[in-house]
Amino acid sequence: MNKSSPNTPLPYPQTPESARAWFVDHGICQTAWSKSLGISRAAVVDLIHGRRKGHRGEGHRAAILLGLKLDPSASQAA
């Protein structure tokens, strides 16, 4: 199995369930992944469990890194 780097954002698009499965499939700890990308573990867990929507601030940034939302800067570049 090709092990991904713990500081790699997930590919877009993802659902909360597929994001959770991605961590399991790649053997990456959510805490280490979030720490390496500079976001809080709570933001990641809350998005995966559906307790946060990721509309603004750290939740929005975490949703983009989890592949739950399209990066607005990437869509403008296209």
Buried (B, 14 or more C-beta within 10 A) or exposed (E): EEEBEBBEEBEBEBEBEBBBEBBEEBEBEBEEBBBEBEBBBBBBBBBBEEEBEBEEEBBBBBBBBBBBBEBEEEEEEE
